[in-house]
């Protein structure tokens, strides 16, 4: 997620591309041209949960966004009235360490995110969206003549999964990993929607889930012994639209490119005089499966 999400955040309000900057810089949030950037994609997996905060100049400044440290970051489970405090790691990352048998995220619970820095406060609200079951994950050898794409013939990953039928629309983010490395380039992002406008409710996912390029670009079929992992994240419609627009803007080049637009956000300052926020607060139920290439 990190590679793509940090890239899409950069497209919002003409920000520069995020990097893995670890600058330990504290600053006053009093320059109106700057924004607080929030990468808050949480889930119910038994892994440490992370929220990343940076402070960004405009695109034209040519500067790398600095880590925002010294903030207070809390997550409130509004359903069971539990408050979770994230630890400031002094590098822009705010972490909550998960025990092996615990989680802070529960499907259909409602959540509030609070970020406080100096005299400024930001809030966001969302709920944990359901995922679906992965019924099967397997490799199939496919040559270039069958797939009609400019990729190398080889073993590709296929998924067997169905959308959960009604009563609400479902939106999903499908993530693919090869040997632990996430396929996070914009052309690899795979989004699915079911039941919106009464279309495709309860139907099967698109089966072919091996991206057309690898984590670093270029062709990348699997070889014997390679481990493929697939994760299905339940996401809200606003997160789906945020990611979809981010992909479109990432690929918005050439003579037919359209005018760039601001990406949406669900994170808002509590006073209109505060610096604006960009990014997205998302909470997901996740299903996953791994398979070894024969």
Long-range contacts (C-beta under 8 A, 24 or more apart in sequence): 1-41, 1-175, 1-182, 1-184, 2-39, 2-182, 2-184, 3-182, 3-184, 3-185, 4-184, 4-185, 4-186, 4-188, 4-189, 4-243, 4-246, 5-39, 5-41, 5-246, 5-280, 6-39, 7-186, 7-246, 7-250, 8-186, 8-242, 8-243, 8-245, 8-246, 8-247, 8-249, 8-250, 8-263, 9-37, 9-39, 9-263, 9-278, 9-279, 10-59, 11-246, 11-249, 11-250, 11-260, 11-263, 12-262, 12-263, 12-265, 12-278, 12-279, 13-262, 13-263, 13-276, 13-278, 14-58, 14-59, 14-60, 14-260, 15-56, 15-57, 15-58, 15-59, 15-65, 15-278, 16-56, 16-57, 16-58, 16-59, 16-61, 16-62, 16-63, 16-64, 16-65, 18-54, 18-65, 19-64, 19-65, 21-54, 21-64, 21-65, 21-66, 21-67, 21-92, 22-67, 22-91, 22-92, 23-64, 23-66, 23-67, 24-67, 24-69, 24-90, 24-91, 25-55, 25-66, 25-67, 25-69, 26-69, 26-70, 27-55, 27-66, 27-68, 28-118, 29-55, 29-117, 29-118, 29-120, 29-274, 29-275, 30-275, 31-275, 32-275, 33-57, 33-58, 34-58, 34-275, 35-275, 35-276, 35-277, 35-278, 36-68, 36-115, 36-117, 36-120, 36-122, 36-275, 36-276, 36-277, 36-278, 37-65, 37-277, 37-278, 37-279, 38-115, 38-122, 38-124, 38-267, 38-277, 38-278, 38-279, 38-280, 38-281, 39-279, 39-280, 40-113, 40-124, 40-267, 40-279, 40-280, 40-281, 40-282, 41-280, 41-282, 41-284, 42-75, 42-104, 42-105, 42-282, 42-283, 42-284, 43-105, 43-233, 43-283, 43-284, 43-285, 43-286, 44-103, 44-105, 44-106, 44-107, 44-128, 44-284, 44-285, 44-286, 45-103, 45-286, 45-288, 46-98, 46-99, 46-100, 46-101, 46-102, 46-103, 47-98, 48-95, 48-96, 48-97, 48-98, 49-86, 49-95, 49-96, 49-98, 49-104, 49-105, 50-93, 50-94, 50-95, 51-86, 51-93, 51-94, 51-113, 52-92, 52-93, 52-94, 53-92, 53-94, 53-115, 54-92, 56-278, 66-92, 67-91, 67-92, 67-93, 68-92, 68-117, 70-117, 71-115, 71-116, 71-117, 72-114, 72-115, 72-116, 72-117, 73-113, 73-114, 73-115, 73-116, 74-113, 74-114, 75-104, 75-111, 75-112, 75-113, 75-114, 76-111, 76-112, 76-113, 76-114, 77-104, 77-106, 77-109, 77-110, 77-111, 78-109, 78-110, 78-111, 78-112, 79-106, 79-108, 79-109, 79-110, 80-106, 80-109, 105-283, 105-284, 105-285, 107-234, 107-285, 111-283, 113-267, 113-281, 115-267, 120-269, 120-270, 120-271, 120-274, 120-275, 121-269, 121-270, 121-271, 121-274, 122-267, 122-268, 122-269, 122-270, 122-274, 122-277, 123-267, 123-268, 123-270, 124-266, 124-267, 124-268, 124-281, 125-266, 125-281, 126-236, 126-266, 126-281, 126-282, 126-283, 127-236, 127-283, 128-234, 128-283, 128-284, 128-285, 129-170, 129-171, 129-234, 129-235, 129-236, 129-283, 129-284, 129-285, 130-164, 130-170, 130-234, 130-285, 131-172, 131-232, 131-233, 131-234, 131-284, 131-285, 131-286, 131-287, 132-161, 132-162, 132-163, 132-164, 132-170, 132-172, 132-232, 132-234, 132-287, 133-161, 133-162, 133-287, 134-159, 134-160, 134-161, 134-230, 134-232, 134-287, 134-288, 134-289, 135-160, 135-161, 135-162, 136-160, 136-161, 137-228, 137-230, 137-289, 137-290, 137-291, 138-291, 139-222, 139-228, 139-291, 139-293, 139-294, 147-208, 149-212, 150-219, 151-212, 151-213, 151-219, 151-221, 152-219, 152-220, 152-221, 153-221, 154-219, 154-221, 154-222, 154-223, 155-210, 155-221, 155-222, 155-223, 155-293, 156-208, 156-210, 156-221, 156-222, 157-208, 157-209, 157-210, 157-222, 157-228, 157-230, 157-291, 158-207, 158-208, 158-209, 158-210, 159-205, 159-206, 159-207, 159-209, 159-230, 160-204, 160-207, 161-204, 161-205, 161-232, 162-202, 162-203, 162-204, 162-205, 163-192, 163-194, 163-195, 163-200, 163-201, 163-202, 163-203, 163-204, 163-205, 164-202, 165-201, 165-202, 166-195, 166-201, 166-202, 168-195, 169-193, 169-194, 169-195, 169-196, 169-201, 169-237, 170-194, 170-195, 170-234, 171-196, 171-234, 171-235, 171-236, 171-237, 171-239, 171-240, 172-205, 172-232, 172-233, 172-234, 172-235, 173-232, 173-233, 173-235, 173-239, 173-240, 173-243, 173-284, 174-205, 174-209, 174-230, 174-231, 174-232, 174-233, 175-230, 175-231, 175-232, 175-233, 176-209, 176-210, 176-211, 176-228, 176-229, 176-230, 177-228, 177-229, 177-230, 177-231, 178-214, 178-215, 178-220, 178-222, 178-226, 178-227, 178-228, 179-226, 179-227, 180-227, 180-229, 181-215, 182-215, 183-211, 183-214, 183-215, 184-215, 185-211, 185-213, 185-215, 185-217, 186-246, 186-247, 186-250, 186-251, 187-211, 187-212, 187-213, 187-247, 187-251, 188-212, 188-213, 188-215, 189-243, 189-246, 189-247, 191-240, 191-243, 191-244, 191-247, 193-240, 196-237, 205-232, 222-293, 223-293, 224-293, 224-294, 225-292, 225-293, 226-292, 226-293, 227-290, 227-291, 227-292, 227-293, 228-290, 228-291, 228-292, 228-293, 229-288, 229-289, 229-290, 230-288, 230-289, 230-290, 231-286, 231-287, 231-288, 232-286, 232-287, 232-288, 233-284, 233-285, 233-286, 234-284, 234-285, 234-286, 235-282, 235-284, 236-282, 238-264, 238-266, 238-280, 239-280, 239-282, 242-280
